[in-house]
Amino acid sequence: MAGYGPPDPLSRETIRAMVDAVRPEWTVRVIEPCERGSDVLYYLTVGTGDGSREAVLKYCRFADAGSFLTEPRALSVVASETSVPVPVVDAVVDDHPDLPAPYFLMSRREGVPASEAALDDEGTVDLARDAGRYLGAVHRLATFDGFGRLEPADCVDCDPGAAREGLAVADPTDAWAERFHALATAPLDCLDDSRFSDLVPAIRRSLARARDRVADADHRAVFCHGDYRPGNLLVDDEGHTAAVLGWRTATAAPAEYDLARAEEHLSGDRGLDDGRRERLREALYEGYERTNRLDRDAGFDARRRGYLLAARVEAMRWLPYRLGDADAARRNAAAADHRAFVEALR
């Protein structure tokens, strides 16, 4: 993936000062920059007085403070209220007069990114079953009065009674269909000058129909992860989910939306009618039913297809960045997969 900026912009002196500001009893021994993601991330080995431990320092590079601080708040809620494997937040700094902020410290979970693991079809199915189980638990955490992205309640101008678990909806709306349509069509302007420009008019029509189908149903705004993808998962040596990361995208949305996005992200290049995708989806729903109840009315599958299209359009928009270092053959193959998938959903 193309970079978002220098992967190592902070001096060692600054990093040690950031840790000392919140954990003066720690001694930073090893500092290792991580090049993945849009935020600044450092892996740390620290001495605590009781031995050594691994930690992560995450600093906001681009996002506004409210959006960035959603992650540590969401992590704290999920860690305390569910069995979903997530890092433990050690400290959060909203603002600081002398140090880069906001930032937070959290524990480092063992594992490798699922996007880099050599998972076979069975391993991917197991990952989907875990996804269903964990998303089901997260969706039970809270119900909100409106739809939209979640932020710490003290960063949002809202009625105190609207907050749940210390989180509130920023700019809430009670019209999920319109919210979904705005999210789904946002990437299309970027596709006008891309290799997919010929598909844009038909995609707009398809997403308009998807909006109408979504509007025909009643929806609850539940606590959603928002971006449950292999790149936000760590797996252990046996391929089991070791950690669920990437909680800055936490949002109040219908459960079916979060599930459809997870299906699309976990399915990779599997086509719409690929039997492997069907097995993965069945495992996703099976896992979900272990921790929650999945409502599938007569319009469920039609709405799912609209959500899948929106997720695929998002992937098409980011194709030049996610495969920026790939050769032309790989980029062309990925583009052909995207094109075939969209054609199947139109």
C-alpha positions, 0 to 999 in steps of 0.5 A: 500500500502507498504510504501516508507519510513518514513512518517514523516522524517522532524522535526517540526523546519525544517518544520517551517523554510521551510514555513518561508523561503517563507511565513514569514508572516505565523504562522504554528499552526498545522502540520499533516504528510500524509502517502500516496504517495512516496513524503513527504507530510504535512498538515498544518494549518497556521495563515496568519494575516487575519485568518487561512487557510489550506495548504500542504507542499510537499517535494521531497523524491526520484525523481530528481528535474526536475521531482518533479518540474513538478507538481507545474508548471503544477498546476499553468498552469492548475489553470490559464488556465482552470476550472479544480479544482486543488490546488493553488501553493503558493510558490516553492523552487528549491534549498536551502543551508540549508533546504531540497529541492526542495519543494513547498507549495500549498492550501489544497482542501477539499474532500476525495480520490476517491479511498476511497469513497463509490461510486456506479456505478452512482457515478463512471460514474459521475466521468468519465464524469468529467474526460472527461471534465477536460482532454479535457480542459487540452489537449487543453492547449498546443501541443509539438514538441515531445513525452515524460515527461514534466519538467519545461523548465529551467530544460530541455536542449531545444530550448527556442521555444520548451517550452509551458506554461513554460514546455518542453519535456525532451528527446523528440522523434517524434516516439510515437509508439516506446515511447509507446512500451518502456513505456508499456514493461518496467514493464515486467522484474519485472513480470518474477519472479512473479505469472504472469510470464507465461503470459509475452511472450504472453504479449510481442507479444501483445504489439509488435502488439499494437506498430505496430497499433499505428505506423499506425496512426498520433499523436499529442503530447498534454499536458496530465495528465498521471495518472488520477486515483481515488487515484489522485482525491478528491471528495466532499460529493456528489461524485463530483470531488473536486480536480485533483492531481498528476500532476508530471506525466504530459507528452506530448502524444496523447490524446487517450493515456491519455483517455485510461489510465483514462478509465482503472484506473476509471474502477477498476475491471470491465472486458473488456466486462462489461456493466458498463465499457462501460457506464463509457467509454461513459460518459468519451467520452461524457464529453470530447466532452464538452471541446474538439473534440475526433478524433476516426478513424477506428483504434481508438479502436484497439489502445485503447485496446493496451493502456489498456493492457499497463495500466493493465501490470503496475497495475500487476507490482505494485500489491504486493505493492498496496495490500501488506497489504491485505489478501491472498484471496484479492490478489488472487482475484485481480490477477485473475482479472488481468489475465482474463483481459489480456487474453481477450486482447491477 
